[in-house]
Amino acid sequence: MKCTKCDAEIQLGDKFCKSCGNALPEEAEADVSEANGTPAEKMKEARVQKESHVEEKDLWEGRYSIKKAGGWWILSAIVLLTVVVVYLLNLADLKQDWFIITGVCVAGLLFVVSFLIDLKNHFTLKYKVTTQRVFFIQGFLSRKTDELEIIRVDDVQYSQTLFERIFNIGTILVIAPTDKTHGDQKLGGQGKLEMRGVKNPEEVKELIRKYCRLRRDKGALFVEQV
C-alpha cells in the first residue's frame, strides 16, 4: 500500500506517512479492523450471510381435515341403529312412531352439527411447514398467522383418539419454549403450536423433526469451527 502524496510504502493501520507526514485516509484503518476481527465474529457474519441466501422452500401444506368429525358421525350412526333396532323389536312395547322419529332427528342433528363445525374449521384453519418455519394460519376473509422457527423447536408430539386413528388424522403439538412470536396460541402459552385435524399426523411430525435436526446440525457445525 502506498502513500497518496509521495508514493512511499505504508503499512495497514498507519495514520500518517512515515516519509512525508501526509495524513492517510480512514480506509486503511477500516481494513485493519476487518482483518483483525475475531474468529467468532467472522464465523457469525459468514453464517448470517449464508443463511440469508438460503431459499426457504415449502415442504408440506394442509388444512384441518373434515374427517375430524368422524367420531360424531359414527356416534350418530350408532344412535340411529339403536333406535331402529329397538323400534323393530318393539323392546319398549311402543305403538307410536314418535320414538323412531325422535331418534332419527337426534342422530341427524348430531351429524349435521358436527359436519358444519368441522366444515367451518376446514376452511378457516390451514397449516404449512417450510425448511425454516411452521405456520398456523387462521381465518377465511381476514387472516391471522402464527409461526415457529424450526431451529427453535425443542420437541414435536402427536396424539390420536380412537376415532382419529380410524380416519388416520390427529393433533400435532410443536413445542419451542424460546419462541415468543405469538401469545394467544392453543394451550394458553407462548412457544406452542397446536395443529388439529391433520391427515397422516405421524408423517408430518417426522417431517418437522427431521428438518429441526438438520437446522440444528448446521448451527452446531458453525459453533465447532469457531
N, C-alpha and C positions, 0 to 999 in steps of 0.2 A: 504494500500500500504506500502511495506517495503523497507528499505534501502538495496541495493545490497551488502553492505560490512558488516554491523553489524546486519542486520535484525530488526532494530528498526523501529517502526511505523513512517511514514512520511505522510504529507498532500499534496494534489494536489496543485501544484504551487510552492512547496518548491524547491529551487535551491541547498541547502546544507542540509545534515542530521544534525539535532539538537543534535544527540548523539555523532557521531564520526567526523562530519565535512566533510564527503565524498560528492564530487560534484555529484549531481543527473543527470540522463540523461534528454535530452530535451523533451522526450516523455511526461513526466509529465506535463510540461508547455503547450505542444500542446494540451493535453487532457483538460486542463483548458480553453484554447481558444475556443475549440469546445463546451465545456459545457456552456461557458458564451456568446455564440452567441445570438444576439438579436432575438426576435420572428420573425421580418420581414425577417431577413436573413435566419432563419431556414425554414420559410414558402416558401420563394423564392426557396431555394435549394430543398425542398420537391416537389414543383411544377415542377421545371425543371426535376428532376428525374422521376416524374410520367409521364410527357408529353413525355419524351424521350423513355419511354417504351410503349407508346400508339401506336398501329399499325395503320398506315394510310390505309384506305380502300377506294376502288373505289365506288362511288355512281351512277355516270351516265357518259356515253361516247357517243358522236355523231359527225357527220360530217355536213358540210354545205349541206343543202338539195337542190337537183337539182330542186325541186318544186319552188324554189325562182324565177325561170324564168316563172312561171305560168302566171304572168301578161302579159308578152310579147307573150306567146302562145295564150292567149285569144285575145290580140290585133291583132295578125296575122290572127286569125280566123275571126275576125270582118272585117278586110280589105278584106280578100278573099270572104267572104259572100257578102259584099257590091259590090265588083267588079262583082260577078256573077249575083246579082240581077239587077244591072244597065245594064249589058250586055243583059240579057234575056228580060228585059222590054224595052230595046232599048231607055232608057230615054235620052241618049245623042245623039240619032239618029246616032249611029255608025254602019258602014257597014263592018268594018275590024276587024280581030281577034287580032290586035296588042294590043288593050285595055285590053282584058282579059289575054293575055299572060304577059303583063307588070304587071297587078295586081297580078297574080299568082306568078310571080317572086319576087315582093316586099314582099308579105305575106310569101313566102318560105324563103326569105333572113332574115326577122325578126325572124322567128322560128329557123333557123339554127344557126344564130349568137348568139342569146340568149341561145340556148341549149349548144353550145360549151363553152361559157363563164362560165356558171354555172356548166358544167361538169368539167371544169378545177378547179373551186373553190371546187367542191365536193371532188376531190382527193387531194387537197393541203391544205384545212382548216379543222382542227379537234379540238374538244373541249372535255375536261374531267373535272369532278368535283369529288373531294375526300372529306374525312371527314376533311381535313386540308387546301386544296388548290383548286383554279380554274385554269385550264390550257388552253392556247390558242396555238395550235401547227400549224405552217405554213411550207409548203414545201412538196415536193414529194421525190426527191432523196436526196437533202440536207434538213435539218430541223432546224427550229428556234422555241424556246419555250418561251412564256411569261407566267407568273403566278402571282396570287394574293393569299396572305394568307387569309383564310376565317375569321380569327379572326380580321383582319384589315378592313373588308368590312363594310362600313357605310350605303350603300343603294344598292338595286337591282331593276332595272326597265326593262320593256319590252314594245315593240311597234310593231304594225302591220298595214300595209296598207290594203286597201280594198281587194286587190287580195290575200295578205298573209293570211287574215282571211279566205278566201275561202279554201285555201290549208292548214290551221292550222300550219303556220310557222311564224316566227317573229325574231326580233332582241332583244337580252338581253344585257343590259348595267350594268356591275358590277363596283361600284364606291368605291375606297379605297384611299382617299386623302393622307394618311400617308405612302402608299406603294411606294417605289422608285426603285423597281426591274426592271423596264423597262421604256424606254423613248420615243420610237417611235410607241407606240400602237395607235390605232384609236383615233380620236378626237384630236390628236396632243398634248396630255399631259400625265403626269405620273398619276398613280393611277386610270386609267380607262381601262376596258377590254370590248371590244365590240364583241359579239358573234352573227354573222349574219346567217340567213338561218337555224335557229334552229327549229326542229319539237317540237310541244307541248310546246311553249315557256313559257306559264304560269306555267305549272307543273315544268319545270326546274328552273324557277325563284323562285318558292316557296320552292323548294328543297334547293337551295343555301341560301335563307333567313332562313330556319329552322336550318340549321347547323351553320350558322353565329350566331344565337341567342344561340344555345347550347354551342358553344365555348365561347361566352361572359359570359354566366351564370357560366360556370366553373371558368373563371377568377375572376368573382365577388365573388364567394364563398371563394377563397383564400384571397382576399382583406378583406372581412368581418371577417375572422378568425384571422387576424393579430392584 
